[in-house]
Amino acid sequence: GSAAFAAGLEAIEALVQIARDLPVARLDLLATAAVRDAANGAAFCAAVEARCEQPVIVLSGDEEARLSALGVISAEPAAVGVVGDLGGGSLELIAIEGGRVLQQTSLPIGPLRLIERTGGRLKDAASEVDAALARVPWLAQHRGKEFYAVGGAWRSIARLYMSQHDYPL
């Protein structure tokens, strides 16, 4: 709704100001699935551009996946396995090895999207996830390899787990 729109706009404006105060050598504003697929995504981008005087680049699912993989590769060049970038609207899966992207896909199964589509019914959401993963033919080739969890949704899940289990971090 309009409250989320305004809150998002304020948060981005604050982060842009922090980046400019540091200052950073280069600032890019990148939008992912949440903006890409939102009915008011274009209006949101226009509002961000007007307030921040900075263009917003809306990434395709493929580009979002590629950049996630490059982030993992830059931190761990010898990484072999599957990067799973889970945001609110999508899950990008990217097979990596030898500093290269081997295969990639973007699936519309982020937790916010699943809640919206299933009315919060966990069994229905699990079925949608299973069906989406079954449509990724290359995924089985990477069973047993490392899984690199990237993205805000994984962090939220980890924080919830740590809180429930008094994890000592």
VMD Tcl script that builds the backbone (N, CA, C; Angstrom):
set m [mol new atoms 507]
animate dup $m
set s [atomselect $m all]
$s set {name element resname resid chain x y z} {
  {N N GLY 1 A 0.821 -1.188 0.000}
  {CA C GLY 1 A 0.000 0.000 0.000}
  {C C GLY 1 A 0.862 1.248 0.000}
  {N N SER 2 A 0.198 2.370 0.198}
  {CA C SER 2 A 0.900 3.656 0.155}
  {C C SER 2 A 1.852 3.826 1.330}
  {N N ALA 3 A 1.562 3.198 2.485}
  {CA C ALA 3 A 2.471 3.293 3.633}
  {C C ALA 3 A 3.785 2.581 3.322}
  {N N ALA 4 A 3.706 1.412 2.705}
  {CA C ALA 4 A 4.919 0.672 2.336}
  {C C ALA 4 A 5.702 1.437 1.276}
  {N N PHE 5 A 4.991 2.032 0.325}
  {CA C PHE 5 A 5.609 2.839 -0.732}
  {C C PHE 5 A 6.414 3.971 -0.096}
  {N N ALA 6 A 5.774 4.706 0.829}
  {CA C ALA 6 A 6.430 5.847 1.479}
  {C C ALA 6 A 7.601 5.393 2.339}
  {N N ALA 7 A 7.423 4.303 3.075}
  {CA C ALA 7 A 8.502 3.799 3.932}
  {C C ALA 7 A 9.689 3.343 3.092}
  {N N GLY 8 A 9.430 2.658 1.988}
  {CA C GLY 8 A 10.493 2.219 1.094}
  {C C GLY 8 A 11.256 3.398 0.513}
  {N N LEU 9 A 10.509 4.401 0.097}
  {CA C LEU 9 A 11.110 5.602 -0.475}
  {C C LEU 9 A 12.012 6.303 0.548}
  {N N GLU 10 A 11.527 6.425 1.782}
  {CA C GLU 10 A 12.326 7.064 2.842}
  {C C GLU 10 A 13.591 6.272 3.130}
  {N N ALA 11 A 13.474 4.938 3.194}
  {CA C ALA 11 A 14.630 4.093 3.493}
  {C C ALA 11 A 15.690 4.223 2.405}
  {N N ILE 12 A 15.267 4.199 1.159}
  {CA C ILE 12 A 16.227 4.317 0.051}
  {C C ILE 12 A 16.887 5.684 0.059}
  {N N GLU 13 A 16.105 6.711 0.288}
  {CA C GLU 13 A 16.671 8.058 0.337}
  {C C GLU 13 A 17.727 8.162 1.450}
  {N N ALA 14 A 17.464 7.567 2.605}
  {CA C ALA 14 A 18.420 7.598 3.716}
  {C C ALA 14 A 19.699 6.834 3.355}
  {N N LEU 15 A 19.559 5.674 2.713}
  {CA C LEU 15 A 20.734 4.896 2.321}
  {C C LEU 15 A 21.559 5.612 1.251}
  {N N VAL 16 A 20.893 6.267 0.325}
  {CA C VAL 16 A 21.601 7.033 -0.703}
  {C C VAL 16 A 22.373 8.170 -0.052}
  {N N GLN 17 A 21.772 8.814 0.932}
  {CA C GLN 17 A 22.463 9.910 1.620}
  {C C GLN 17 A 23.690 9.403 2.366}
  {N N ILE 18 A 23.572 8.247 3.005}
  {CA C ILE 18 A 24.725 7.653 3.696}
  {C C ILE 18 A 25.840 7.372 2.695}
  {N N ALA 19 A 25.488 6.786 1.551}
  {CA C ALA 19 A 26.487 6.474 0.525}
  {C C ALA 19 A 27.168 7.744 0.031}
  {N N ARG 20 A 26.404 8.807 -0.132}
  {CA C ARG 20 A 26.994 10.071 -0.609}
  {C C ARG 20 A 27.866 10.721 0.456}
  {N N ASP 21 A 27.519 10.529 1.729}
  {CA C ASP 21 A 28.308 11.108 2.822}
  {C C ASP 21 A 29.632 10.390 3.016}
  {N N LEU 22 A 29.723 9.126 2.594}
  {CA C LEU 22 A 30.941 8.340 2.861}
  {C C LEU 22 A 32.176 8.903 2.174}
  {N N PRO 23 A 32.339 9.295 1.023}
  {CA C PRO 23 A 31.540 9.063 -0.171}
  {C C PRO 23 A 31.995 7.767 -0.859}
  {N N VAL 24 A 31.133 7.210 -1.646}
  {CA C VAL 24 A 31.499 6.027 -2.430}
  {C C VAL 24 A 31.943 6.470 -3.819}
  {N N ALA 25 A 32.746 5.650 -4.451}
  {CA C ALA 25 A 33.243 5.980 -5.788}
  {C C ALA 25 A 32.144 5.876 -6.833}
  {N N ARG 26 A 31.224 4.924 -6.629}
  {CA C ARG 26 A 30.147 4.720 -7.597}
  {C C ARG 26 A 28.909 4.257 -6.848}
  {N N LEU 27 A 27.779 4.799 -7.207}
  {CA C LEU 27 A 26.520 4.427 -6.573}
  {C C LEU 27 A 25.533 4.015 -7.649}
  {N N ASP 28 A 25.081 2.773 -7.580}
  {CA C ASP 28 A 24.045 2.272 -8.478}
  {C C ASP 28 A 22.844 1.887 -7.644}
  {N N LEU 29 A 21.667 2.253 -8.101}
  {CA C LEU 29 A 20.430 1.843 -7.447}
  {C C LEU 29 A 19.822 0.728 -8.291}
  {N N LEU 30 A 19.798 -0.475 -7.728}
  {CA C LEU 30 A 19.334 -1.649 -8.449}
  {C C LEU 30 A 18.045 -2.156 -7.822}
  {N N ALA 31 A 17.048 -2.400 -8.641}
  {CA C ALA 31 A 15.769 -2.937 -8.167}
  {C C ALA 31 A 15.656 -4.388 -8.596}
  {N N THR 32 A 15.122 -5.213 -7.700}
  {CA C THR 32 A 15.001 -6.649 -7.965}
  {C C THR 32 A 13.524 -7.031 -8.102}
  {N N ALA 33 A 13.220 -8.300 -7.881}
  {CA C ALA 33 A 11.892 -8.851 -8.158}
  {C C ALA 33 A 10.761 -8.082 -7.491}
  {N N ALA 34 A 10.960 -7.630 -6.273}
  {CA C ALA 34 A 9.880 -6.935 -5.571}
  {C C ALA 34 A 9.394 -5.730 -6.370}
  {N N VAL 35 A 10.313 -4.961 -6.927}
  {CA C VAL 35 A 9.943 -3.789 -7.738}
  {C C VAL 35 A 9.591 -4.212 -9.159}
  {N N ARG 36 A 10.350 -5.140 -9.694}
  {CA C ARG 36 A 10.142 -5.607 -11.073}
  {C C ARG 36 A 8.715 -6.111 -11.277}
  {N N ASP 37 A 8.171 -6.805 -10.296}
  {CA C ASP 37 A 6.874 -7.450 -10.447}
  {C C ASP 37 A 5.721 -6.680 -9.813}
  {N N ALA 38 A 6.011 -5.612 -9.092}
  {CA C ALA 38 A 4.950 -4.854 -8.424}
  {C C ALA 38 A 4.137 -4.044 -9.427}
  {N N ALA 39 A 2.850 -3.959 -9.187}
  {CA C ALA 39 A 1.969 -3.174 -10.057}
  {C C ALA 39 A 2.401 -1.713 -10.086}
  {N N ASN 40 A 2.909 -1.207 -8.973}
  {CA C ASN 40 A 3.349 0.193 -8.903}
  {C C ASN 40 A 4.862 0.326 -8.973}
  {N N GLY 41 A 5.537 -0.699 -9.497}
  {CA C GLY 41 A 6.995 -0.701 -9.558}
  {C C GLY 41 A 7.565 0.464 -10.346}
  {N N ALA 42 A 6.975 0.762 -11.497}
  {CA C ALA 42 A 7.472 1.874 -12.323}
  {C C ALA 42 A 7.291 3.201 -11.598}
  {N N ALA 43 A 6.160 3.371 -10.929}
  {CA C ALA 43 A 5.912 4.606 -10.176}
  {C C ALA 43 A 6.891 4.730 -9.010}
  {N N PHE 44 A 7.191 3.602 -8.377}
  {CA C PHE 44 A 8.151 3.616 -7.275}
  {C C PHE 44 A 9.533 4.033 -7.774}
  {N N CYS 45 A 9.963 3.460 -8.895}
  {CA C CYS 45 A 11.259 3.821 -9.476}
  {C C CYS 45 A 11.304 5.306 -9.817}
  {N N ALA 46 A 10.230 5.808 -10.401}
  {CA C ALA 46 A 10.172 7.229 -10.761}
  {C C ALA 46 A 10.274 8.103 -9.514}
  {N N ALA 47 A 9.619 7.700 -8.432}
  {CA C ALA 47 A 9.669 8.472 -7.192}
  {C C ALA 47 A 11.074 8.448 -6.592}
  {N N VAL 48 A 11.727 7.293 -6.621}
  {CA C VAL 48 A 13.102 7.182 -6.118}
  {C C VAL 48 A 14.024 8.071 -6.944}
  {N N GLU 49 A 13.880 8.005 -8.274}
  {CA C GLU 49 A 14.737 8.809 -9.150}
  {C C GLU 49 A 14.547 10.297 -8.890}
  {N N ALA 50 A 13.303 10.723 -8.668}
  {CA C ALA 50 A 13.030 12.138 -8.422}
  {C C ALA 50 A 13.614 12.587 -7.083}
  {N N ARG 51 A 13.439 11.765 -6.046}
  {CA C ARG 51 A 13.916 12.141 -4.711}
  {C C ARG 51 A 15.433 12.047 -4.592}
  {N N CYS 52 A 16.023 11.078 -5.239}
  {CA C CYS 52 A 17.459 10.818 -5.064}
  {C C CYS 52 A 18.313 11.380 -6.192}
  {N N GLU 53 A 17.656 11.869 -7.248}
  {CA C GLU 53 A 18.363 12.389 -8.420}
  {C C GLU 53 A 19.395 11.381 -8.914}
  {N N GLN 54 A 18.948 10.140 -9.032}
  {CA C GLN 54 A 19.806 9.022 -9.400}
  {C C GLN 54 A 18.930 8.012 -10.138}
  {N N PRO 55 A 19.393 7.494 -11.282}
  {CA C PRO 55 A 18.578 6.509 -12.000}
  {C C PRO 55 A 18.479 5.183 -11.249}
  {N N VAL 56 A 17.362 4.502 -11.437}
  {CA C VAL 56 A 17.152 3.173 -10.872}
  {C C VAL 56 A 17.215 2.172 -12.018}
  {N N ILE 57 A 18.010 1.138 -11.842}
  {CA C ILE 57 A 18.132 0.078 -12.843}
  {C C ILE 57 A 17.324 -1.114 -12.354}
  {N N VAL 58 A 16.309 -1.504 -13.108}
  {CA C VAL 58 A 15.499 -2.659 -12.747}
  {C C VAL 58 A 16.134 -3.893 -13.382}
  {N N LEU 59 A 16.630 -4.784 -12.536}
  {CA C LEU 59 A 17.317 -5.974 -13.017}
  {C C LEU 59 A 16.329 -7.032 -13.479}
  {N N SER 60 A 16.683 -7.746 -14.531}
  {CA C SER 60 A 15.910 -8.926 -14.920}
  {C C SER 60 A 16.239 -10.031 -13.920}
  {N N GLY 61 A 15.441 -11.081 -13.891}
  {CA C GLY 61 A 15.732 -12.214 -13.028}
  {C C GLY 61 A 17.083 -12.821 -13.340}
  {N N ASP 62 A 17.431 -12.913 -14.619}
  {CA C ASP 62 A 18.725 -13.471 -15.018}
  {C C ASP 62 A 19.887 -12.611 -14.530}
  {N N GLU 63 A 19.744 -11.299 -14.636}
  {CA C GLU 63 A 20.818 -10.408 -14.190}
  {C C GLU 63 A 20.927 -10.436 -12.671}
  {N N GLU 64 A 19.784 -10.510 -11.988}
  {CA C GLU 64 A 19.794 -10.618 -10.530}
  {C C GLU 64 A 20.555 -11.880 -10.116}
  {N N ALA 65 A 20.293 -12.985 -10.796}
  {CA C ALA 65 A 20.972 -14.250 -10.502}
  {C C ALA 65 A 22.473 -14.133 -10.768}
  {N N ARG 66 A 22.843 -13.564 -11.892}
  {CA C ARG 66 A 24.257 -13.439 -12.257}
  {C C ARG 66 A 25.018 -12.616 -11.232}
  {N N LEU 67 A 24.430 -11.506 -10.793}
  {CA C LEU 67 A 25.103 -10.649 -9.825}
  {C C LEU 67 A 25.231 -11.332 -8.465}
  {N N SER 68 A 24.223 -12.106 -8.067}
  {CA C SER 68 A 24.316 -12.864 -6.816}
  {C C SER 68 A 25.475 -13.841 -6.877}
  {N N ALA 69 A 25.583 -14.539 -7.991}
  {CA C ALA 69 A 26.672 -15.511 -8.160}
  {C C ALA 69 A 28.026 -14.816 -8.127}
  {N N LEU 70 A 28.140 -13.684 -8.788}
  {CA C LEU 70 A 29.411 -12.956 -8.793}
  {C C LEU 70 A 29.797 -12.490 -7.395}
  {N N GLY 71 A 28.807 -12.162 -6.571}
  {CA C GLY 71 A 29.088 -11.786 -5.189}
  {C C GLY 71 A 29.718 -12.936 -4.420}
  {N N VAL 72 A 29.168 -14.135 -4.585}
  {CA C VAL 72 A 29.734 -15.316 -3.921}
  {C C VAL 72 A 31.128 -15.610 -4.468}
  {N N ILE 73 A 31.263 -15.576 -5.786}
  {CA C ILE 73 A 32.550 -15.876 -6.421}
  {C C ILE 73 A 33.620 -14.877 -5.982}
  {N N SER 74 A 33.241 -13.606 -5.828}
  {CA C SER 74 A 34.236 -12.605 -5.413}
  {C C SER 74 A 34.723 -12.864 -3.988}
  {N N ALA 75 A 33.860 -13.420 -3.139}
  {CA C ALA 75 A 34.247 -13.725 -1.768}
  {C C ALA 75 A 34.960 -15.067 -1.661}
  {N N GLU 76 A 34.585 -16.007 -2.533}
  {CA C GLU 76 A 35.145 -17.363 -2.485}
  {C C GLU 76 A 35.360 -17.860 -3.916}
  {N N PRO 77 A 36.487 -17.492 -4.540}
  {CA C PRO 77 A 36.728 -17.820 -5.949}
  {C C PRO 77 A 36.680 -19.313 -6.269}
  {N N ALA 78 A 36.991 -20.174 -5.307}
  {CA C ALA 78 A 36.996 -21.618 -5.556}
  {C C ALA 78 A 35.638 -22.268 -5.265}
  {N N ALA 79 A 34.607 -21.458 -5.053}
  {CA C ALA 79 A 33.286 -21.992 -4.704}
  {C C ALA 79 A 32.761 -22.938 -5.782}
  {N N VAL 80 A 32.205 -24.063 -5.319}
  {CA C VAL 80 A 31.572 -25.048 -6.203}
  {C C VAL 80 A 30.247 -25.422 -5.571}
  {N N GLY 81 A 29.169 -25.208 -6.288}
  {CA C GLY 81 A 27.863 -25.559 -5.753}
  {C C GLY 81 A 26.774 -24.691 -6.336}
  {N N VAL 82 A 25.763 -24.435 -5.519}
  {CA C VAL 82 A 24.604 -23.668 -5.964}
  {C C VAL 82 A 24.406 -22.474 -5.038}
  {N N VAL 83 A 24.315 -21.301 -5.645}
  {CA C VAL 83 A 23.960 -20.084 -4.924}
  {C C VAL 83 A 22.435 -20.009 -4.933}
  {N N GLY 84 A 21.867 -19.761 -3.766}
  {CA C GLY 84 A 20.423 -19.564 -3.666}
  {C C GLY 84 A 20.157 -18.200 -3.084}
  {N N ASP 85 A 19.745 -17.254 -3.914}
  {CA C ASP 85 A 19.467 -15.884 -3.481}
  {C C ASP 85 A 17.968 -15.763 -3.270}
  {N N LEU 86 A 17.556 -15.725 -1.995}
  {CA C LEU 86 A 16.134 -15.687 -1.650}
  {C C LEU 86 A 15.763 -14.313 -1.151}
  {N N GLY 87 A 14.970 -13.619 -1.948}
  {CA C GLY 87 A 14.409 -12.341 -1.546}
  {C C GLY 87 A 12.920 -12.510 -1.324}
  {N N GLY 88 A 12.227 -11.437 -1.098}
  {CA C GLY 88 A 10.793 -11.521 -0.839}
  {C C GLY 88 A 9.983 -12.021 -2.016}
  {N N GLY 89 A 10.424 -11.687 -3.226}
  {CA C GLY 89 A 9.626 -12.032 -4.400}
  {C C GLY 89 A 10.146 -13.189 -5.218}
  {N N SER 90 A 11.422 -13.546 -5.058}
  {CA C SER 90 A 11.954 -14.570 -5.957}
  {C C SER 90 A 13.087 -15.347 -5.302}
  {N N LEU 91 A 13.379 -16.484 -5.909}
  {CA C LEU 91 A 14.548 -17.291 -5.562}
  {C C LEU 91 A 15.355 -17.455 -6.833}
  {N N GLU 92 A 16.586 -16.967 -6.799}
  {CA C GLU 92 A 17.512 -17.185 -7.900}
  {C C GLU 92 A 18.398 -18.354 -7.512}
  {N N LEU 93 A 18.525 -19.320 -8.412}
  {CA C LEU 93 A 19.411 -20.457 -8.214}
  {C C LEU 93 A 20.474 -20.403 -9.293}
  {N N ILE 94 A 21.744 -20.497 -8.875}
  {CA C ILE 94 A 22.853 -20.354 -9.807}
  {C C ILE 94 A 23.909 -21.403 -9.486}
  {N N ALA 95 A 24.212 -22.267 -10.441}
  {CA C ALA 95 A 25.288 -23.238 -10.270}
  {C C ALA 95 A 26.595 -22.556 -10.639}
  {N N ILE 96 A 27.602 -22.693 -9.744}
  {CA C ILE 96 A 28.898 -22.051 -9.976}
  {C C ILE 96 A 30.024 -23.071 -9.785}
  {N N GLU 97 A 31.103 -22.839 -10.540}
  {CA C GLU 97 A 32.307 -23.656 -10.403}
  {C C GLU 97 A 33.433 -22.970 -11.168}
  {N N GLY 98 A 34.625 -23.006 -10.599}
  {CA C GLY 98 A 35.784 -22.432 -11.279}
  {C C GLY 98 A 35.641 -20.950 -11.572}
  {N N GLY 99 A 34.941 -20.227 -10.698}
  {CA C GLY 99 A 34.756 -18.795 -10.905}
  {C C GLY 99 A 33.779 -18.442 -12.012}
  {N N ARG 100 A 32.990 -19.437 -12.453}
  {CA C ARG 100 A 32.050 -19.198 -13.558}
  {C C ARG 100 A 30.629 -19.592 -13.163}
  {N N VAL 101 A 29.687 -18.958 -13.835}
  {CA C VAL 101 A 28.278 -19.348 -13.726}
  {C C VAL 101 A 28.043 -20.457 -14.736}
  {N N LEU 102 A 27.547 -21.597 -14.259}
  {CA C LEU 102 A 27.268 -22.726 -15.150}
  {C C LEU 102 A 25.825 -22.718 -15.645}
  {N N GLN 103 A 24.898 -22.600 -14.718}
  {CA C GLN 103 A 23.467 -22.532 -15.051}
  {C C GLN 103 A 22.805 -21.575 -14.066}
  {N N GLN 104 A 21.660 -21.069 -14.448}
  {CA C GLN 104 A 20.936 -20.174 -13.547}
  {C C GLN 104 A 19.467 -20.136 -13.911}
  {N N THR 105 A 18.666 -19.801 -12.888}
  {CA C THR 105 A 17.249 -19.604 -13.117}
  {C C THR 105 A 16.714 -18.664 -12.047}
  {N N SER 106 A 15.609 -18.028 -12.341}
  {CA C SER 106 A 14.918 -17.182 -11.378}
  {C C SER 106 A 13.498 -17.727 -11.234}
  {N N LEU 107 A 13.119 -18.025 -10.002}
  {CA C LEU 107 A 11.806 -18.616 -9.738}
  {C C LEU 107 A 10.964 -17.652 -8.896}
  {N N PRO 108 A 9.678 -17.512 -9.199}
  {CA C PRO 108 A 8.818 -16.573 -8.462}
  {C C PRO 108 A 8.301 -17.172 -7.156}
  {N N ILE 109 A 9.209 -17.620 -6.291}
  {CA C ILE 109 A 8.785 -18.294 -5.061}
  {C C ILE 109 A 9.411 -17.679 -3.805}
  {N N GLY 110 A 9.566 -16.375 -3.804}
  {CA C GLY 110 A 10.000 -15.707 -2.580}
  {C C GLY 110 A 8.891 -15.786 -1.542}
  {N N PRO 111 A 9.224 -15.693 -0.256}
  {CA C PRO 111 A 8.227 -15.872 0.795}
  {C C PRO 111 A 7.061 -14.891 0.737}
  {N N LEU 112 A 7.316 -13.637 0.428}
  {CA C LEU 112 A 6.204 -12.677 0.354}
  {C C LEU 112 A 5.252 -13.027 -0.777}
  {N N ARG 113 A 5.808 -13.420 -1.904}
  {CA C ARG 113 A 4.986 -13.822 -3.039}
  {C C ARG 113 A 4.190 -15.087 -2.709}
  {N N LEU 114 A 4.812 -16.040 -2.035}
  {CA C LEU 114 A 4.123 -17.277 -1.671}
  {C C LEU 114 A 2.970 -17.008 -0.697}
  {N N ILE 115 A 3.200 -16.147 0.273}
  {CA C ILE 115 A 2.137 -15.795 1.222}
  {C C ILE 115 A 0.965 -15.179 0.476}
  {N N GLU 116 A 1.275 -14.280 -0.455}
  {CA C GLU 116 A 0.245 -13.606 -1.244}
  {C C GLU 116 A -0.556 -14.609 -2.072}
  {N N ARG 117 A 0.123 -15.544 -2.729}
  {CA C ARG 117 A -0.552 -16.495 -3.617}
  {C C ARG 117 A -1.318 -17.586 -2.882}
  {N N THR 118 A -0.845 -17.963 -1.692}
  {CA C THR 118 A -1.454 -19.103 -0.996}
  {C C THR 118 A -2.296 -18.686 0.202}
  {N N GLY 119 A -2.379 -17.403 0.454}
  {CA C GLY 119 A -3.117 -16.958 1.636}
  {C C GLY 119 A -2.442 -17.393 2.926}
  {N N GLY 120 A -1.143 -17.672 2.859}
  {CA C GLY 120 A -0.405 -18.061 4.049}
  {C C GLY 120 A -0.529 -19.528 4.409}
  {N N ARG 121 A -1.103 -20.329 3.545}
  {CA C ARG 121 A -1.246 -21.769 3.823}
  {C C ARG 121 A 0.081 -22.467 3.533}
  {N N LEU 122 A 0.743 -22.925 4.594}
  {CA C LEU 122 A 2.083 -23.492 4.490}
  {C C LEU 122 A 2.126 -24.700 3.563}
  {N N LYS 123 A 1.138 -25.582 3.639}
  {CA C LYS 123 A 1.135 -26.780 2.794}
  {C C LYS 123 A 1.074 -26.394 1.312}
  {N N ASP 124 A 0.241 -25.408 0.984}
  {CA C ASP 124 A 0.144 -24.955 -0.411}
  {C C ASP 124 A 1.453 -24.310 -0.866}
  {N N ALA 125 A 2.076 -23.535 0.030}
  {CA C ALA 125 A 3.347 -22.894 -0.319}
  {C C ALA 125 A 4.413 -23.959 -0.563}
  {N N ALA 126 A 4.468 -24.975 0.288}
  {CA C ALA 126 A 5.451 -26.051 0.114}
  {C C ALA 126 A 5.241 -26.756 -1.221}
  {N N SER 127 A 3.995 -26.976 -1.597}
  {CA C SER 127 A 3.701 -27.621 -2.888}
  {C C SER 127 A 4.171 -26.758 -4.051}
  {N N GLU 128 A 3.969 -25.440 -3.952}
  {CA C GLU 128 A 4.419 -24.527 -5.013}
  {C C GLU 128 A 5.941 -24.533 -5.128}
  {N N VAL 129 A 6.630 -24.549 -3.996}
  {CA C VAL 129 A 8.097 -24.580 -4.005}
  {C C VAL 129 A 8.579 -25.882 -4.633}
  {N N ASP 130 A 8.003 -27.000 -4.201}
  {CA C ASP 130 A 8.402 -28.302 -4.758}
  {C C ASP 130 A 8.200 -28.338 -6.272}
  {N N ALA 131 A 7.065 -27.829 -6.739}
  {CA C ALA 131 A 6.765 -27.839 -8.174}
  {C C ALA 131 A 7.745 -26.949 -8.940}
  {N N ALA 132 A 8.057 -25.782 -8.387}
  {CA C ALA 132 A 8.990 -24.869 -9.064}
  {C C ALA 132 A 10.381 -25.491 -9.147}
  {N N LEU 133 A 10.845 -26.090 -8.069}
  {CA C LEU 133 A 12.170 -26.707 -8.069}
  {C C LEU 133 A 12.232 -27.901 -9.019}
  {N N ALA 134 A 11.138 -28.626 -9.128}
  {CA C ALA 134 A 11.092 -29.781 -10.036}
  {C C ALA 134 A 11.224 -29.359 -11.497}
  {N N ARG 135 A 10.922 -28.096 -11.799}
  {CA C ARG 135 A 11.021 -27.597 -13.179}
  {C C ARG 135 A 12.414 -27.063 -13.517}
  {N N VAL 136 A 13.394 -27.262 -12.631}
  {CA C VAL 136 A 14.772 -26.821 -12.872}
  {C C VAL 136 A 15.586 -28.071 -13.186}
  {N N PRO 137 A 15.735 -28.419 -14.478}
  {CA C PRO 137 A 16.318 -29.703 -14.847}
  {C C PRO 137 A 17.762 -29.893 -14.401}
  {N N TRP 138 A 18.548 -28.852 -14.324}
  {CA C TRP 138 A 19.964 -28.979 -14.004}
  {C C TRP 138 A 20.246 -29.089 -12.515}
  {N N LEU 139 A 19.261 -28.801 -11.678}
  {CA C LEU 139 A 19.490 -28.743 -10.240}
  {C C LEU 139 A 19.977 -30.072 -9.664}
  {N N ALA 140 A 19.431 -31.181 -10.122}
  {CA C ALA 140 A 19.804 -32.508 -9.602}
  {C C ALA 140 A 21.285 -32.820 -9.826}
  {N N GLN 141 A 21.878 -32.234 -10.861}
  {CA C GLN 141 A 23.310 -32.468 -11.144}
  {C C GLN 141 A 24.206 -31.945 -10.020}
  {N N HIS 142 A 23.688 -31.083 -9.184}
  {CA C HIS 142 A 24.491 -30.417 -8.159}
  {C C HIS 142 A 24.153 -30.894 -6.748}
  {N N ARG 143 A 23.355 -31.939 -6.647}
  {CA C ARG 143 A 23.003 -32.501 -5.343}
  {C C ARG 143 A 24.285 -32.901 -4.608}
  {N N GLY 144 A 24.344 -32.562 -3.327}
  {CA C GLY 144 A 25.498 -32.917 -2.509}
  {C C GLY 144 A 26.613 -31.881 -2.507}
  {N N LYS 145 A 26.532 -30.883 -3.372}
  {CA C LYS 145 A 27.543 -29.822 -3.390}
  {C C LYS 145 A 27.142 -28.730 -2.392}
  {N N GLU 146 A 28.027 -27.783 -2.198}
  {CA C GLU 146 A 27.755 -26.681 -1.265}
  {C C GLU 146 A 26.550 -25.865 -1.723}
  {N N PHE 147 A 25.829 -25.317 -0.741}
  {CA C PHE 147 A 24.732 -24.390 -1.012}
  {C C PHE 147 A 25.107 -23.068 -0.363}
  {N N TYR 148 A 25.116 -21.998 -1.162}
  {CA C TYR 148 A 25.490 -20.666 -0.695}
  {C C TYR 148 A 24.222 -19.824 -0.579}
  {N N ALA 149 A 23.765 -19.623 0.654}
  {CA C ALA 149 A 22.537 -18.871 0.909}
  {C C ALA 149 A 22.845 -17.377 0.899}
  {N N VAL 150 A 22.169 -16.646 0.018}
  {CA C VAL 150 A 22.365 -15.210 -0.152}
  {C C VAL 150 A 20.989 -14.549 -0.099}
  {N N GLY 151 A 20.915 -13.386 0.529}
  {CA C GLY 151 A 19.680 -12.620 0.461}
  {C C GLY 151 A 19.009 -12.426 1.810}
  {N N GLY 152 A 18.182 -11.417 1.858}
  {CA C GLY 152 A 17.525 -11.007 3.092}
  {C C GLY 152 A 16.606 -12.037 3.709}
  {N N ALA 153 A 15.917 -12.813 2.889}
  {CA C ALA 153 A 14.992 -13.799 3.454}
  {C C ALA 153 A 15.751 -14.881 4.220}
  {N N TRP 154 A 16.895 -15.330 3.692}
  {CA C TRP 154 A 17.692 -16.326 4.420}
  {C C TRP 154 A 18.166 -15.748 5.750}
  {N N ARG 155 A 18.588 -14.481 5.753}
  {CA C ARG 155 A 19.038 -13.859 6.994}
  {C C ARG 155 A 17.910 -13.817 8.023}
  {N N SER 156 A 16.700 -13.526 7.574}
  {CA C SER 156 A 15.557 -13.501 8.493}
  {C C SER 156 A 15.285 -14.882 9.067}
  {N N ILE 157 A 15.359 -15.899 8.233}
  {CA C ILE 157 A 15.161 -17.274 8.690}
  {C C ILE 157 A 16.246 -17.643 9.704}
  {N N ALA 158 A 17.492 -17.282 9.418}
  {CA C ALA 158 A 18.600 -17.590 10.326}
  {C C ALA 158 A 18.416 -16.876 11.667}
  {N N ARG 159 A 17.995 -15.631 11.640}
  {CA C ARG 159 A 17.784 -14.884 12.881}
  {C C ARG 159 A 16.664 -15.496 13.702}
  {N N LEU 160 A 15.610 -15.942 13.037}
  {CA C LEU 160 A 14.502 -16.596 13.733}
  {C C LEU 160 A 14.992 -17.888 14.389}
  {N N TYR 161 A 15.731 -18.689 13.652}
  {CA C TYR 161 A 16.282 -19.931 14.173}
  {C C TYR 161 A 17.182 -19.664 15.383}
  {N N MET 162 A 18.065 -18.681 15.251}
  {CA C MET 162 A 18.988 -18.369 16.335}
  {C C MET 162 A 18.234 -17.908 17.577}
  {N N SER 163 A 17.164 -17.155 17.400}
  {CA C SER 163 A 16.364 -16.698 18.518}
  {C C SER 163 A 15.633 -17.861 19.193}
  {N N GLN 164 A 15.073 -18.760 18.392}
  {CA C GLN 164 A 14.333 -19.895 18.941}
  {C C GLN 164 A 15.239 -20.884 19.669}
  {N N HIS 165 A 16.491 -20.977 19.247}
  {CA C HIS 165 A 17.406 -21.978 19.804}
  {C C HIS 165 A 18.517 -21.361 20.662}
  {N N ASP 166 A 18.342 -20.093 21.069}
  {CA C ASP 166 A 19.359 -19.405 21.870}
  {C C ASP 166 A 20.762 -19.604 21.291}
  {N N TYR 167 A 20.877 -19.446 19.985}
  {CA C TYR 167 A 22.157 -19.621 19.303}
  {C C TYR 167 A 23.135 -18.564 19.806}
  {N N PRO 168 A 24.353 -18.941 20.152}
  {CA C PRO 168 A 25.276 -18.013 20.839}
  {C C PRO 168 A 26.019 -17.035 19.938}
  {N N LEU 169 A 25.319 -16.312 19.081}
  {CA C LEU 169 A 25.988 -15.282 18.286}
  {C C LEU 169 A 25.613 -13.920 18.834}
}
mol reanalyze $m
mol bondsrecalc $m
mol representation Tube
mol addrep $m
